[in-house]
Amino acid sequence: MMVPSVANAGRAVPGPVIARSCPACGGSTRSDLPYGRDGWGTVQCTGCGFIYMPEVPDHAAVATTFEWSASYTAEAARRRRASPILNRLDQITRVRTRLFGRRNPMQDVRRHVSAGRVVDLGCGNGSYLASAGAGYGLFGIDISPALTAQADSLFREHGGYAVCAPCAHGLTLFEPGFFDAAILRSYLEHEPDPAGVLDSLSRALRPGGIAVVKVPNFASLNRRLRGGKWCGFRFPDHVNYFTPASLRALAEAHGYAVTMRLRDRLPTDDNMWAVLRRPG
């Protein structure tokens, strides 16, 4: 639940900072957690246990100063300076990704939906989806005007287009039941209003439509070992921190049936996957 703007409290951000109640259950009681940086912090809801940042940049700041590609590059540089040896080891272990390939959410879409319209929430420049979306109508929503323009150009080659808007609003610009599938890859951890997005997405999906979700796994062993230096922490653009249980609870609370296989939520993996289905 979004509540009024609060003072920046020394954080170097343009414009207001938005205070939030628990974005999962709306509760206002919470306990502080020892994870944060540069004036940003994390808390845990004492009602449902969800972990989140209680103050976040507004959408205008996220679309400009904290635009994803820029913040990703800045965070990678910060980690190289802070932990050069660990960063180098991490890069070496990622050879397995280059050898065996990254998991693409379109693989999950194809297992459930043989053809149709697919929307990518937080689509960025669209290149990720366009490279694997042959045979589907491709659509996207993103808050960055520059990235949305690039995605729009690519998606129009696949019978779709991209919309520049916060996702909860952008989804309302489509007819009910318009989409057969949605991709939320590395998106929900950035979204200030995940509950509102899941509600808007339920309206925009056809009965039986699916959403493929990938988010960092706060329950991973690596997070437990590395604490505040865990790779899943990114301040201030990762505003929600999911565990398999909290992701399932949030999705089910908004009417989705959740499939999360063991290999989708391994404790040795810093990320986890789930397929959400709108009941038919």
C-alpha positions in Angstrom: 0.0 0.0 0.0 1.4 3.4 -1.1 1.3 6.2 1.5 2.3 9.9 1.3 5.7 11.1 0.3 8.3 11.5 3.0 11.5 13.5 3.3 14.6 12.3 1.5 16.4 11.8 4.8 19.8 12.5 3.2 19.3 10.2 0.2 20.6 11.6 -3.1 17.4 11.3 -5.1 15.5 13.8 -7.2 11.9 14.4 -6.2 10.0 12.7 -3.4 10.6 9.4 -1.7 7.4 7.3 -1.3 6.7 5.6 2.0 5.0 2.2 1.8 3.0 -0.1 4.1 3.6 -3.8 3.5 3.1 -4.3 -0.2 1.9 -7.8 0.3 -0.8 -7.5 3.1 -1.0 -3.7 3.7 0.1 -4.0 7.3 1.8 -1.1 8.9 3.8 -2.8 11.7 7.3 -4.0 10.9 10.7 -4.7 12.3 14.0 -3.4 10.9 16.5 -5.7 9.2 20.2 -5.1 9.0 20.3 -4.7 5.2 20.7 -1.4 3.5 23.0 1.2 2.0 23.1 4.9 1.3 20.2 5.7 3.5 18.0 3.0 2.2 16.9 0.1 4.4 14.8 -3.0 4.6 12.1 -4.2 7.0 10.0 -7.3 7.6 6.3 -7.1 8.0 5.3 -8.4 11.5 2.0 -9.6 10.1 2.8 -11.7 7.0 6.6 -11.8 7.1 7.1 -10.1 3.8 10.5 -8.3 3.3 10.6 -4.9 1.6 12.0 -1.4 1.5 9.7 0.9 3.4 10.7 4.0 1.4 11.3 3.9 -2.3 12.0 6.4 -5.1 9.0 7.6 -7.0 8.3 6.4 -10.6 9.9 9.5 -12.1 13.2 8.9 -10.4 13.1 5.2 -11.3 12.5 6.1 -15.0 15.5 8.5 -15.0 18.2 8.4 -12.3 17.6 4.8 -11.4 16.7 3.5 -14.9 17.5 -0.2 -14.9 20.4 -0.4 -17.4 22.2 2.5 -15.7 21.7 1.3 -12.2 22.8 -2.2 -13.2 26.1 -0.9 -14.6 26.7 1.3 -11.6 26.0 -1.6 -9.2 28.4 -3.9 -11.1 31.1 -1.3 -10.9 30.5 -0.8 -7.1 30.8 -4.6 -6.5 34.1 -4.8 -8.4 35.5 -2.1 -6.2 34.2 -3.4 -3.0 34.9 -7.2 -3.4 37.3 -7.7 -6.4 38.2 -11.3 -5.6 34.6 -12.4 -4.9 33.5 -10.6 -8.0 36.1 -12.3 -10.1 35.1 -15.7 -8.7 31.5 -15.0 -9.5 32.4 -14.2 -13.1 34.3 -17.4 -13.4 31.3 -19.5 -12.2 29.1 -17.8 -14.8 31.0 -19.7 -17.5 28.3 -22.4 -17.0 25.7 -19.9 -18.2 27.7 -19.3 -21.4 28.2 -23.0 -21.9 24.6 -24.1 -21.2 22.6 -21.0 -21.9 20.4 -18.9 -19.7 16.9 -20.0 -19.0 14.5 -18.0 -21.1 11.0 -17.5 -19.8 9.7 -18.0 -23.4 10.6 -21.7 -22.8 8.0 -21.8 -20.1 5.5 -19.8 -22.2 5.8 -22.3 -25.0 5.2 -25.3 -22.7 1.8 -23.8 -21.7 0.7 -21.6 -24.7 1.3 -22.7 -28.3 0.5 -19.3 -29.8 -1.0 -15.9 -28.8 -0.2 -12.5 -27.3 2.6 -12.2 -24.7 3.2 -9.1 -22.6 6.6 -8.4 -21.0 6.3 -6.3 -17.8 9.4 -4.1 -17.3 10.3 -5.0 -20.9 13.4 -2.6 -21.1 14.5 -2.2 -24.7 12.7 -5.4 -25.8 15.7 -7.3 -27.2 15.4 -10.1 -24.7 11.9 -11.0 -25.6 12.1 -10.3 -29.3 15.1 -12.7 -29.7 13.0 -15.6 -28.5 9.4 -14.7 -29.2 9.0 -15.9 -32.8 5.5 -17.0 -33.5 3.8 -14.8 -30.8 2.4 -11.3 -30.7 4.8 -9.4 -28.5 3.8 -6.5 -26.2 5.6 -4.7 -23.5 5.2 -2.1 -20.7 8.1 -0.1 -19.2 8.4 3.3 -17.4 11.6 4.4 -19.2 10.6 6.5 -22.3 13.9 5.8 -24.1 13.8 2.0 -23.5 10.1 1.8 -24.3 10.7 3.5 -27.7 13.3 0.8 -28.6 11.0 -2.0 -27.5 8.1 -0.6 -29.4 10.2 -0.6 -32.6 11.1 -4.3 -32.1 7.7 -5.5 -31.0 5.9 -3.9 -34.0 7.9 -6.4 -36.1 6.1 -9.1 -34.1 2.6 -7.8 -34.4 2.6 -5.9 -31.1 3.8 -2.7 -29.5 5.1 -1.3 -26.2 3.5 1.2 -23.7 5.4 3.7 -21.5 3.7 3.6 -18.1 3.8 2.1 -14.7 2.7 -1.5 -15.2 -0.4 -1.4 -13.1 -1.8 1.4 -15.2 -0.3 0.2 -18.5 -2.2 -3.1 -18.2 -5.5 -1.2 -18.0 -4.9 0.2 -21.5 -5.6 -3.3 -22.9 -9.0 -5.0 -23.1 -9.8 -7.6 -20.5 -8.5 -11.1 -21.4 -6.3 -9.6 -24.1 -3.1 -11.6 -23.3 -2.4 -15.3 -23.3 0.8 -15.0 -21.3 2.9 -12.6 -19.4 6.6 -12.4 -18.5 7.7 -10.9 -15.2 11.4 -11.6 -15.5 13.5 -9.7 -12.9 10.6 -7.3 -12.5 8.6 -7.8 -9.3 11.5 -7.0 -7.1 11.5 -3.5 -8.7 7.8 -2.9 -8.4 6.5 -0.6 -5.6 3.0 -2.0 -5.9 3.3 -5.7 -6.7 -0.2 -6.5 -5.5 -1.8 -3.8 -7.7 0.2 -5.2 -10.7 -1.0 -8.8 -10.1 -4.6 -7.5 -9.9 -4.2 -5.6 -13.2 -2.5 -8.5 -14.8 -5.3 -10.9 -13.8 -7.8 -8.7 -15.6 -5.6 -8.5 -18.7 -4.9 -12.2 -18.9 -7.5 -14.5 -20.5 -8.9 -17.3 -18.3 -6.2 -20.0 -18.1 -3.5 -17.5 -19.1 -0.2 -17.7 -17.4 2.6 -15.5 -16.0 6.2 -16.6 -15.8 7.9 -15.0 -12.9 11.6 -14.8 -12.0 12.8 -12.9 -8.9 15.9 -13.1 -6.5 15.5 -15.8 -3.8 16.0 -14.2 -0.4 15.9 -17.7 1.1 19.0 -18.8 -0.8 22.0 -20.2 1.0 24.2 -17.6 -0.6 22.1 -14.8 1.0 22.4 -16.5 4.4 26.1 -16.8 4.0 26.9 -13.4 2.6 24.4 -11.3 4.6 24.3 -7.7 3.5 26.8 -8.4 0.7 24.4 -10.8 -1.1 24.2 -10.2 -4.9 20.4 -9.9 -4.6 20.6 -6.6 -2.7 20.4 -3.6 -5.0 19.5 -0.2 -3.4 17.3 1.5 -4.2 15.9 -0.4 -7.2 15.2 -3.8 -5.6 12.3 -2.8 -3.3 10.8 -6.2 -2.6 12.6 -9.4 -1.4 10.8 -12.7 -2.0 11.1 -16.2 -0.6 9.4 -19.1 -2.3 6.7 -19.0 0.4 6.1 -15.2 0.2 5.9 -15.3 -3.6 3.4 -18.1 -3.5 1.3 -16.4 -0.8 1.2 -13.1 -2.7 0.2 -14.7 -5.9 -2.5 -17.0 -4.3 -3.9 -14.0 -2.4 -4.6 -12.4 -5.8 -6.3 -15.5 -7.3 -3.5 -17.3 -9.1 -2.7 -21.0 -9.1 1.0 -21.3 -8.5 3.4 -23.9 -10.0 6.9 -23.9 -8.5 8.9 -27.0 -9.0 11.8 -28.0 -6.8 14.3 -27.0 -9.5 12.6 -23.6 -9.7 13.4 -22.8 -6.0 16.7 -24.5 -5.2 18.3 -23.1 -2.1 21.6 -23.1 -4.0 20.3 -20.6 -6.6 20.1 -16.9 -6.0 17.0 -16.7 -8.2 13.7 -18.6 -8.3 11.0 -19.1 -10.9 7.3 -19.7 -10.8 4.4 -20.0 -13.2 1.2 -18.3 -12.2 -2.1 -19.3 -13.8 -5.3 -17.3 -13.9 -8.0 -19.8 -13.2 -10.1 -20.6 -16.3 
